[in-house]
Amino acid sequence: MEKTQVLVGLASCGIAAGAGKVYDKILDIRQAEKLDFSVKRTGCIGMCYREPLIEVIDATGSYLYGDVDENKALEIVEKHVKSGEPVKEYIVFTDLFKTEDNEFIEGQVKIALRNCGVIDPEDINEYETRGGYKAISGLVEGKVTPEAVIQNVIDSGIRGRGGGGFPTGTKWKFAYNSKSDVKYIICNADEGDPGAFMDRSVLEGDPHSVLEGMTIAAYAIGASDGVIYCRAEYPLAIKRLNIAIEQSKKKGYLGKNIFGKEGFNFDIYVKEGAGAFVCGEETALMASVEGKRGMPRKRPPFPAVSGLWKQPTNINNVETFANIPSIILNGPQSFNCYGTEKSKGTKVFALTGKIKRGGLVEVPMGITIREVIFKLGGGIQNNKKFKAVQMGGPSGGCIPEFLADTIIDYDSVNATGAIMGSGGMVVMDETTCMVDMARFFLDFTQKESCGKCTFCRIGTKRMLEILTRICEGEGKEGDIEMLEELAVHIKNTSLCGLGQTAPNPVITSLKYFRNEFEAHINNKKCPAGTCKKLLTYTVIADKCTGCTVCAKNCSVNAISGERKQPHFINQDACIKCGVCYNKCKFEAISLT
């Protein structure tokens, strides 16, 4: 019988939640008691709302434990690992019985994330036992032509998972057809939106899949050099990438004459970016790699013709490359059997916001937004009403509740005014102010503008000023029309995707929640009760017992009244901090 295995999720999310201490505790117990079971680190398991996570695999099956601390780890080792008695109250998923979290796992189809949470990302042998590097070795040793490789990618139907959704195989074909002795492969791992959580998780949990995907692309287009552009804020991802690169070189999977094929030379290095959001745009990214300021340039020429150092260059993101080895090894049909007519395969999303089960999920294209939020995500926190979901990162758009049955594919999501992006999905409930939400995202894109285009640089600032005024109760007639006019100019005159999509949160919020903007401007009220300067706190005399708790906790002495008598709030003195509302035990403070 094989040894019992204990896997500890040690991606950034797990480490932040305390998984490192759990890992050390399990190692200490094993050593102190001289127990015979294996312990290994793994990457992101995806169930981030349950971190720290450990999985115990024994002769009876697999058991995933959540919310594990050092004490629970000790109990799990004592009862499960040593005595074979699973601790049911801590189990969040197993094939052997149902738990409340089963739907989070069962609703997924994992291709890009197939190895995350399963293998030790710092051990190339574990990647190989899962079929790693068989795809590229099969191409080289089988003498499969580059044209055939590209056709396989075309037949799979995979489109770029980084935002634009351009057909990956077609993109490779353009680079292949460009005649040059020098070509480059770039992996864009610098997208600075919630979807970047996906990039980081794949790099931390399965870096070899990205390396192999890039090597297959190099074989297909004839490139000899590769760059992974990764923001420096992801130190663990960079560490594990560099470990994987060195391991691949030692195995002969990178370097000269790969798999014995004369002239098939390909090497990869990691370029650490400074975290500029604009460098997620491919021409700005290449400028940064070249040592220049990260600013976009006009296209054409496109990178496939003239990219890095003015040589033909193919750029895809992390998720795209992670899918490629599986497509080549298992055939295009293993990927295109999922999805819709124009959007094949699966898509990874970072679920966050006002949702019960937040984390990383991979779902087949064609599933509805509602299914992702209410089945996998478990619905809205505190059983509040679902209001909207923002998709596509900071420059994505908002999709209201009445469009929640929209299927997830490129065309359907785009039709709502949102974008697929790299996979951010921010869920909002009834307490979310859509004006403030639009202001929040525009504040980010305005700060991240490189400043090259006038309307992006100045137009987003003017839009942000208007939105800020509206949230502070100083909105005026004509503000909505000015926002709409500026949005059109910014979209039409910006060079890159940042500027072209920056107004999206505002445009879609105005489209679906115009009444909230009008309430802020005309009535000086925030329907969601979020914008502090538009809130009014008053005492409900019939409910007030005169306990004086509110008065004692008011920092500006805006509340007065005799003990055991209804109190009064001086609106001129009130700073709308909300302390009285939160402290009152009798629900005697109203908020309007």
C-alpha positions as CSV (number, residue, x, y, z in Angstrom):
1,M,0.0,0.0,0.0
2,E,1.3,3.5,-0.9
3,K,2.1,5.9,1.8
4,T,-0.5,8.4,3.0
5,Q,0.2,11.8,1.4
6,V,-0.4,15.2,2.9
7,L,-0.5,18.1,0.5
8,V,-0.3,21.7,1.8
9,G,-1.5,24.6,-0.4
10,L,1.5,27.0,-0.4
11,A,0.6,29.6,-3.0
12,S,0.6,33.2,-2.0
13,C,-3.0,33.1,-0.8
14,G,-2.3,30.1,1.4
15,I,0.9,31.5,2.8
16,A,-0.9,34.8,3.6
17,A,-3.6,32.8,5.5
18,G,-1.0,30.9,7.6
19,A,-0.3,27.8,5.5
20,G,3.4,28.1,6.1
21,K,2.9,27.5,9.8
22,V,0.6,24.6,9.1
23,Y,3.2,23.0,6.8
24,D,6.0,23.4,9.4
25,K,3.7,22.0,12.1
26,I,3.0,18.8,10.1
27,L,6.7,18.4,9.4
28,D,7.5,18.8,13.1
29,I,4.9,16.2,14.1
30,R,6.2,13.7,11.5
31,Q,9.8,14.1,12.6
32,A,9.1,14.1,16.4
33,E,6.9,11.0,16.2
34,K,8.9,9.4,13.4
35,L,5.7,8.9,11.3
36,D,5.8,7.3,7.9
37,F,3.8,9.6,5.6
38,S,4.8,12.0,2.9
39,V,4.3,15.8,3.1
40,K,4.7,18.1,0.1
41,R,3.9,21.7,-0.9
42,T,1.6,22.4,-3.8
43,G,0.2,25.5,-5.4
44,C,-3.2,27.2,-5.3
45,I,-6.0,24.8,-4.9
46,G,-8.5,27.5,-5.8
47,M,-10.8,27.4,-2.8
48,C,-9.2,30.6,-1.4
49,Y,-12.1,31.3,0.9
50,R,-11.2,28.2,2.9
51,E,-7.4,28.8,3.2
52,P,-5.3,27.4,4.7
53,L,-6.0,24.1,2.9
54,I,-4.5,20.7,3.2
55,E,-5.3,17.5,1.3
56,V,-4.9,14.0,2.8
57,I,-4.7,11.1,0.3
58,D,-4.9,7.6,1.7
59,A,-6.0,4.2,0.7
60,T,-9.7,5.1,1.0
61,G,-9.6,8.3,-1.1
62,S,-8.8,12.0,-1.1
63,Y,-10.0,14.4,1.6
64,L,-9.6,18.2,1.4
65,Y,-9.5,20.1,4.7
66,G,-10.2,23.8,5.0
67,D,-9.6,26.6,7.5
68,V,-6.8,24.6,8.9
69,D,-4.7,26.1,11.7
70,E,-1.8,24.4,13.7
71,N,-4.2,22.9,16.2
72,K,-6.5,21.4,13.5
73,A,-3.4,20.1,11.7
74,L,-2.4,18.3,14.8
75,E,-5.8,16.8,15.1
76,I,-5.9,15.7,11.5
77,V,-2.6,14.0,11.8
78,E,-3.6,12.3,15.0
79,K,-7.0,11.0,13.9
80,H,-6.7,10.7,10.1
81,V,-3.1,10.1,9.2
82,K,-2.2,8.0,12.2
83,S,-5.6,6.2,12.9
84,G,-7.3,6.4,9.5
85,E,-10.3,8.3,10.8
86,P,-11.1,11.4,8.7
87,V,-12.1,14.5,10.7
88,K,-15.4,15.1,8.9
89,E,-16.2,18.5,10.5
90,Y,-13.1,20.0,8.8
91,I,-13.5,18.4,5.4
92,V,-14.6,20.8,2.6
93,F,-14.4,18.3,-0.3
94,T,-14.2,14.6,-1.0
95,D,-15.6,12.2,-3.6
96,L,-16.9,10.0,-0.8
97,F,-19.7,12.2,0.5
98,K,-21.3,15.6,0.0
99,T,-20.2,18.8,1.7
100,E,-21.6,22.3,1.4
101,D,-18.6,23.2,-0.7
102,N,-18.9,20.4,-3.2
103,E,-20.5,22.5,-5.9
104,F,-17.4,24.8,-6.0
105,I,-15.3,21.9,-7.2
106,E,-17.8,19.8,-9.1
107,G,-18.8,22.7,-11.4
108,Q,-15.3,23.1,-12.8
109,V,-13.4,21.6,-15.8
110,K,-9.7,22.0,-15.3
111,I,-7.4,22.2,-18.2
112,A,-5.2,25.3,-17.6
113,L,-5.4,24.6,-13.8
114,R,-5.0,20.8,-14.2
115,N,-1.9,20.5,-12.1
116,C,-2.4,23.4,-9.7
117,G,-2.9,22.1,-6.2
118,V,-1.8,18.6,-7.3
119,I,1.9,18.7,-8.0
120,D,4.9,20.2,-6.2
121,P,5.6,23.2,-8.5
122,E,9.3,23.0,-7.6
123,D,9.7,19.4,-8.7
124,I,10.0,18.8,-12.4
125,N,9.6,15.1,-11.9
126,E,6.0,15.6,-10.6
127,Y,5.2,17.6,-13.7
128,E,6.6,14.8,-15.8
129,T,4.5,12.1,-14.1
130,R,1.4,14.1,-15.1
131,G,2.4,14.0,-18.8
132,G,4.7,17.0,-18.6
133,Y,6.9,17.7,-21.6
134,K,5.4,14.8,-23.6
135,A,3.6,17.2,-25.9
136,I,6.8,19.0,-27.0
137,S,8.8,15.8,-27.1
138,G,6.1,14.1,-29.3
139,L,6.3,17.0,-31.8
140,V,10.1,16.9,-32.1
141,E,10.6,13.2,-32.1
142,G,7.5,12.6,-34.3
143,K,8.9,15.2,-36.7
144,V,5.6,17.1,-36.7
145,T,5.8,20.1,-39.0
146,P,5.3,23.6,-37.5
147,E,2.4,24.1,-39.9
148,A,0.7,21.0,-38.4
149,V,1.3,22.3,-34.9
150,I,-0.3,25.6,-35.8
151,Q,-3.2,23.9,-37.4
152,N,-3.8,21.9,-34.3
153,V,-4.0,25.1,-32.3
154,I,-6.3,26.6,-34.9
155,D,-8.5,23.5,-34.8
156,S,-8.8,23.7,-31.0
157,G,-10.5,27.0,-31.3
158,I,-8.5,28.5,-28.4
159,R,-8.5,32.3,-28.3
160,G,-6.1,34.5,-26.3
161,R,-7.1,34.4,-22.7
162,G,-5.4,37.8,-21.9
163,G,-8.3,40.1,-22.9
164,G,-8.7,40.6,-26.7
165,G,-9.7,37.1,-27.5
166,F,-7.8,36.9,-30.8
167,P,-7.5,33.4,-32.2
168,T,-4.2,32.0,-30.9
169,G,-3.5,29.7,-33.9
170,T,-4.0,32.6,-36.3
171,K,-1.7,34.7,-34.3
172,W,1.0,32.0,-34.4
173,K,0.5,31.7,-38.1
174,F,1.2,35.4,-38.7
175,A,4.5,35.1,-36.7
176,Y,5.4,31.8,-38.6
177,N,4.9,33.5,-42.0
178,S,7.1,36.5,-41.0
179,K,10.5,35.8,-42.5
180,S,13.4,36.5,-40.1
181,D,16.4,34.6,-38.6
182,V,15.4,36.0,-35.2
183,K,12.0,35.6,-33.6
184,Y,10.7,35.9,-30.0
185,I,8.1,34.3,-27.8
186,I,6.8,36.5,-24.9
187,C,4.5,35.4,-22.1
188,N,2.6,38.3,-20.7
189,A,2.3,37.7,-16.9
190,D,1.8,41.3,-16.0
191,E,-1.9,41.9,-16.2
192,G,-2.8,44.1,-13.2
193,D,-6.4,43.2,-12.6
194,P,-8.2,40.5,-10.6
195,G,-7.4,38.1,-13.4
196,A,-3.7,38.6,-12.6
197,F,-4.5,36.4,-9.6
198,M,-5.0,33.6,-12.1
199,D,-1.6,34.4,-13.8
200,R,0.2,34.3,-10.5
201,S,-1.6,31.2,-9.3
202,V,-0.6,29.2,-12.4
203,L,3.0,30.4,-12.3
204,E,3.2,29.5,-8.6
205,G,1.4,26.2,-9.0
206,D,2.4,24.9,-12.4
207,P,5.2,26.9,-14.0
208,H,6.4,24.1,-16.2
209,S,3.1,24.1,-18.2
210,V,3.8,27.7,-19.2
211,L,7.4,26.9,-20.1
212,E,6.3,23.9,-22.2
213,G,3.5,26.0,-23.9
214,M,6.1,28.6,-24.8
215,T,8.5,26.0,-26.1
216,I,5.7,24.5,-28.3
217,A,5.0,28.0,-29.7
218,A,8.8,28.5,-30.3
219,Y,8.8,25.2,-32.3
220,A,5.8,26.3,-34.3
221,I,7.0,29.8,-35.3
222,G,10.7,29.2,-35.3
223,A,11.7,31.3,-32.3
224,S,14.9,30.9,-30.4
225,D,14.4,33.2,-27.4
226,G,11.6,33.6,-24.9
227,V,10.7,36.2,-22.2
228,I,8.3,35.9,-19.3
229,Y,7.3,39.4,-18.4
230,C,6.2,39.1,-14.7
231,R,5.5,41.9,-12.3
232,A,8.1,42.1,-9.4
233,E,5.2,42.1,-6.9
234,Y,4.9,38.3,-7.5
235,P,8.2,37.1,-5.8
236,L,7.0,33.6,-5.3
237,A,5.9,33.2,-8.9
238,I,9.3,34.5,-10.0
239,K,11.1,32.2,-7.7
240,R,9.3,29.1,-8.9
241,L,9.6,30.2,-12.5
242,N,13.4,30.5,-12.2
243,I,13.6,27.1,-10.4
244,A,11.5,25.6,-13.3
245,I,13.7,27.2,-15.9
246,E,16.9,25.8,-14.4
247,Q,15.3,22.3,-14.0
248,S,14.2,22.4,-17.6
249,K,17.7,23.3,-18.8
250,K,19.3,20.5,-16.8
251,K,16.8,18.0,-18.4
252,G,17.6,19.4,-21.9
253,Y,14.1,20.8,-22.4
254,L,15.5,24.2,-22.9
255,G,18.7,25.3,-24.5
256,K,20.4,24.0,-27.7
257,N,19.3,21.1,-29.9
258,I,16.2,20.3,-27.7
259,F,15.3,16.6,-27.7
260,G,18.2,16.1,-30.1
261,K,16.7,18.1,-32.9
262,E,19.5,19.9,-34.7
263,G,18.9,23.7,-34.7
264,F,16.0,23.6,-32.3
265,N,17.3,26.1,-29.8
266,F,15.1,27.9,-27.3
267,D,15.8,29.6,-24.0
268,I,13.7,31.6,-21.6
269,Y,14.4,34.2,-19.1
270,V,12.2,36.2,-16.6
271,K,11.9,39.9,-17.0
272,E,10.6,41.6,-13.8
273,G,8.2,44.4,-14.5
274,A,7.6,47.4,-12.3
275,G,3.9,46.7,-12.0
276,A,2.6,49.3,-14.5
277,F,-0.9,48.3,-15.6
278,V,-0.2,49.7,-19.1
279,C,2.5,47.1,-19.6
280,G,-0.2,44.5,-19.9
281,E,-0.6,46.0,-23.4
282,E,1.8,44.1,-25.7
283,T,3.6,47.1,-27.4
284,A,4.1,48.8,-24.0
285,L,5.3,45.5,-22.6
286,M,7.9,45.1,-25.4
287,A,9.1,48.7,-24.8
288,S,9.7,47.8,-21.1
289,V,11.6,44.7,-22.0
290,E,13.8,46.8,-24.3
291,G,14.6,49.1,-21.4
292,K,12.4,51.9,-22.5
293,R,9.5,53.5,-20.7
294,G,6.4,51.3,-20.9
295,M,4.3,53.2,-23.5
296,P,2.2,51.8,-26.4
297,R,3.0,52.5,-30.0
298,K,0.9,52.6,-33.2
299,R,-0.1,49.4,-34.9
300,P,0.6,48.3,-37.7
301,P,3.1,46.9,-37.8
302,F,1.9,44.3,-35.4
303,P,4.3,42.3,-33.2
304,A,4.0,39.3,-35.4
305,V,5.8,41.3,-38.1
306,S,7.8,43.8,-36.0
307,G,7.8,43.3,-32.3
308,L,10.6,42.9,-29.7
309,W,13.8,44.5,-31.0
310,K,11.8,45.0,-34.3
311,Q,11.8,41.2,-34.9
312,P,8.7,39.0,-35.4
313,T,7.2,38.3,-31.9
314,N,4.4,36.2,-30.6
315,I,2.8,37.3,-27.3
316,N,0.3,35.3,-25.3
317,N,-0.7,35.3,-21.7
318,V,-0.1,32.8,-18.9
319,E,-3.5,31.0,-19.2
320,T,-3.1,30.6,-23.0
321,F,0.3,29.0,-22.8
322,A,-0.8,26.8,-19.9
323,N,-3.5,25.3,-22.1
324,I,-1.2,24.5,-25.1
325,P,0.5,21.3,-23.8
326,S,-2.8,19.7,-23.1
327,I,-4.2,20.6,-26.5
328,I,-1.1,19.2,-28.3
329,L,-0.9,16.1,-26.2
330,N,-4.6,15.2,-26.1
331,G,-5.7,16.6,-29.5
332,P,-7.8,19.7,-30.4
333,Q,-11.0,17.9,-29.6
334,S,-10.1,17.6,-26.0
335,F,-10.4,21.4,-25.8
336,N,-13.0,22.3,-28.4
337,C,-15.5,19.8,-27.0
338,Y,-16.2,22.5,-24.4
339,G,-17.7,25.8,-25.1
340,T,-19.8,27.5,-27.8
341,E,-19.4,27.9,-31.6
342,K,-17.0,30.9,-31.4
343,S,-15.6,30.4,-27.8
344,K,-14.1,27.0,-27.2
345,G,-12.6,25.4,-24.2
346,T,-12.6,26.7,-20.6
347,K,-12.0,30.0,-18.9
348,V,-10.3,30.7,-15.6
349,F,-12.0,33.4,-13.4
350,A,-10.9,35.0,-10.1
351,L,-14.2,35.2,-8.2
352,T,-14.2,38.0,-5.7
353,G,-16.3,40.7,-4.1
354,K,-19.6,40.1,-2.2
355,I,-19.6,36.4,-2.8
356,K,-19.7,33.5,-0.3
357,R,-17.1,31.3,-2.0
358,G,-14.4,33.5,-3.5
359,G,-11.4,32.0,-5.3
360,L,-10.1,30.6,-8.5
361,V,-12.4,28.6,-10.8
362,E,-12.1,27.1,-14.3
363,V,-15.4,26.6,-16.1
364,P,-16.4,25.6,-19.6
365,M,-17.3,28.4,-22.0
366,G,-21.1,28.5,-22.4
367,I,-21.9,28.4,-18.7
368,T,-24.0,31.3,-17.5
369,I,-22.8,34.1,-15.2
370,R,-25.6,33.1,-12.8
371,E,-24.3,29.5,-12.5
372,V,-20.8,30.7,-11.7
373,I,-22.0,33.1,-9.0
374,F,-24.8,31.1,-7.4
375,K,-23.6,27.5,-8.0
376,L,-19.8,27.6,-7.7
377,G,-19.7,30.9,-5.7
378,G,-22.5,29.9,-3.4
379,G,-24.4,33.2,-3.9
380,I,-24.1,36.6,-2.2
381,Q,-22.7,37.1,1.3
382,N,-25.2,37.6,4.1
383,N,-27.9,36.6,1.7
384,K,-28.2,40.1,0.3
385,K,-29.5,40.7,-3.2
386,F,-27.2,40.2,-6.2
387,K,-26.9,43.6,-8.0
388,A,-24.2,43.3,-10.7
389,V,-20.9,41.7,-11.6
390,Q,-18.0,43.6,-13.0
391,M,-16.0,41.6,-15.6
392,G,-12.8,42.2,-17.4
393,G,-10.6,43.9,-14.7
394,P,-10.5,47.6,-13.9
395,S,-11.4,48.5,-17.5
396,G,-14.1,45.9,-17.8
397,G,-17.8,46.6,-17.6
398,C,-20.7,46.0,-15.2
399,I,-23.4,43.4,-16.0
400,P,-26.6,43.8,-14.0
401,E,-28.6,41.1,-12.3
402,F,-31.2,40.9,-15.1
403,L,-28.5,39.9,-17.5
404,A,-27.1,37.2,-15.2
405,D,-28.2,34.4,-17.5
406,T,-25.8,35.7,-20.2
407,I,-23.5,32.8,-21.2
408,I,-19.8,33.2,-20.8
409,D,-18.3,33.5,-24.2
410,Y,-16.5,36.4,-25.9
411,D,-19.4,37.7,-28.1
412,S,-22.1,37.4,-25.4
413,V,-20.1,39.1,-22.7
414,N,-19.0,41.9,-25.2
415,A,-22.6,42.4,-26.1
416,T,-23.4,43.5,-22.6
417,G,-20.7,46.2,-22.7
418,A,-18.3,44.2,-20.5
419,I,-15.2,42.3,-21.7
420,M,-13.9,38.8,-20.9
421,G,-10.5,40.3,-20.0
422,S,-8.0,38.0,-18.2
423,G,-10.7,36.7,-15.9
424,G,-11.7,39.1,-13.2
425,M,-15.2,38.7,-11.8
426,V,-16.1,41.2,-9.1
427,V,-19.6,40.5,-7.6
428,M,-21.6,43.3,-6.1
429,D,-24.7,43.3,-3.9
430,E,-27.4,45.8,-3.1
431,T,-25.1,47.8,-0.8
432,T,-22.8,48.6,-3.7
433,C,-23.1,52.2,-5.1
434,M,-22.6,52.0,-8.8
435,V,-21.5,55.6,-9.1
436,D,-18.8,55.0,-6.4
437,M,-17.9,51.7,-8.1
438,A,-17.3,53.5,-11.4
439,R,-15.3,56.1,-9.6
440,F,-13.2,53.4,-7.9
441,F,-12.2,51.7,-11.2
442,L,-11.7,54.9,-13.1
443,D,-9.4,56.1,-10.3
444,F,-7.2,53.1,-11.0
445,T,-7.0,53.4,-14.8
446,Q,-6.5,57.2,-14.6
447,K,-3.5,56.7,-12.3
448,E,-2.1,53.9,-14.5
449,S,-2.4,55.9,-17.8
450,C,1.1,56.3,-19.3
451,G,0.1,59.8,-20.4
452,K,1.0,59.4,-24.1
453,C,-2.6,60.0,-25.4
454,T,-4.2,63.4,-24.5
455,F,-7.7,62.1,-24.0
456,C,-6.6,59.2,-21.9
457,R,-4.3,61.4,-19.8
458,I,-6.6,64.4,-19.3
459,G,-10.0,62.9,-20.2
460,T,-9.9,60.2,-17.6
461,K,-8.9,62.8,-15.0
462,R,-11.9,65.0,-15.9
463,M,-14.2,62.0,-15.7
464,L,-12.8,61.1,-12.3
465,E,-13.3,64.7,-11.1
466,I,-17.0,64.6,-12.2
467,L,-17.6,61.2,-10.6
468,T,-15.9,62.3,-7.3
469,R,-18.1,65.4,-7.2
470,I,-21.2,63.3,-7.8
471,C,-20.3,61.0,-4.9
472,E,-19.7,64.0,-2.7
473,G,-23.2,65.4,-3.3
474,E,-21.9,68.2,-5.7
475,G,-23.1,66.7,-8.9
476,K,-24.9,69.1,-11.3
477,E,-27.0,69.1,-14.4
478,G,-25.0,68.1,-17.5
479,D,-22.6,65.9,-15.6
480,I,-24.0,62.6,-17.0
481,E,-23.9,64.0,-20.6
482,M,-20.3,65.2,-20.1
483,L,-19.3,61.7,-18.8
484,E,-20.8,60.1,-21.9
485,E,-19.1,62.6,-24.3
486,L,-15.7,62.2,-22.7
487,A,-16.0,58.4,-22.7
488,V,-16.6,58.4,-26.5
489,H,-13.6,60.6,-27.1
490,I,-11.3,58.6,-24.9
491,K,-12.3,55.3,-26.5
492,N,-11.9,56.6,-30.0
493,T,-8.6,58.5,-29.6
494,S,-6.5,56.2,-27.4
495,L,-3.7,54.1,-28.8
496,C,-3.9,51.1,-26.5
497,G,-6.4,48.9,-24.8
498,L,-6.0,50.7,-21.5
499,G,-7.4,54.0,-22.8
500,Q,-9.9,52.4,-25.2
501,T,-11.5,50.4,-22.4
502,A,-10.9,52.7,-19.4
503,P,-14.4,54.3,-19.7
504,N,-16.2,50.9,-19.7
505,P,-17.2,50.8,-16.0
506,V,-18.7,54.3,-16.4
507,I,-20.4,53.6,-19.7
508,T,-22.0,50.3,-18.5
509,S,-23.0,51.8,-15.1
510,L,-24.7,54.7,-16.9
511,K,-26.4,52.2,-19.2
512,Y,-27.8,50.0,-16.6
513,F,-27.9,52.1,-13.4
514,R,-28.6,55.6,-14.7
515,N,-31.2,56.1,-12.0
516,E,-28.5,56.0,-9.4
517,F,-26.5,58.8,-11.0
518,E,-29.7,60.8,-11.3
519,A,-30.5,60.2,-7.6
520,H,-27.0,61.4,-6.6
521,I,-27.3,64.6,-8.8
522,N,-30.9,65.5,-8.5
523,N,-31.9,64.3,-5.0
524,K,-28.5,64.3,-3.3
525,K,-29.2,60.8,-2.2
526,C,-27.2,57.5,-2.6
527,P,-29.7,54.7,-3.1
528,A,-27.2,52.1,-1.9
529,G,-26.4,54.1,1.3
530,T,-22.7,54.1,0.5
531,C,-21.6,57.6,-0.3
532,K,-21.0,59.2,3.2
533,K,-21.6,62.8,2.3
534,L,-25.1,61.9,0.9
535,L,-26.2,60.0,4.0
536,T,-28.5,61.3,6.8
537,Y,-28.5,59.7,10.2
538,T,-31.6,60.3,12.3
539,V,-33.0,58.9,15.5
540,I,-36.3,57.0,15.4
541,A,-38.0,58.4,18.5
542,D,-40.3,55.4,19.0
543,K,-37.4,53.0,19.1
544,C,-34.9,55.1,21.1
545,T,-34.6,54.0,24.8
546,G,-32.3,56.8,25.7
547,C,-29.5,54.5,26.6
548,T,-27.0,57.2,25.6
549,V,-24.7,54.7,23.9
550,C,-24.8,56.6,20.6
551,A,-24.0,59.9,22.3
552,K,-21.1,58.5,24.3
553,N,-19.6,57.1,21.1
554,C,-20.1,60.2,18.9
555,S,-16.6,61.8,18.4
556,V,-18.0,65.2,17.5
557,N,-20.8,65.4,20.2
558,A,-23.5,65.7,17.5
559,I,-26.0,63.6,19.5
560,S,-27.8,65.0,22.5
561,G,-30.7,64.0,24.8
562,E,-31.6,63.1,28.4
563,R,-31.1,59.6,29.7
564,K,-34.2,57.3,29.0
565,Q,-35.5,60.0,26.6
566,P,-35.3,59.9,22.7
567,H,-32.1,61.5,21.5
568,F,-31.5,64.0,18.6
569,I,-28.7,64.2,16.0
570,N,-27.5,67.7,15.0
571,Q,-27.2,67.4,11.2
572,D,-24.8,70.4,11.0
573,A,-22.4,68.8,13.4
574,C,-22.8,65.2,12.1
575,I,-19.7,63.9,10.1
576,K,-21.6,60.8,8.9
577,C,-19.1,58.4,10.3
578,G,-21.8,55.8,11.0
579,V,-20.6,54.9,14.6
580,C,-24.0,55.6,16.1
581,Y,-25.7,53.4,13.5
582,N,-23.3,50.5,14.2
583,K,-23.4,50.9,18.0
584,C,-27.2,51.1,18.5
585,K,-28.6,47.8,19.8
586,F,-32.2,48.8,19.3
587,E,-32.1,49.8,15.6
588,A,-33.2,53.3,16.6
589,I,-30.9,55.0,14.1
590,S,-32.2,55.3,10.5
591,L,-30.0,55.8,7.5
592,T,-31.4,57.5,4.5
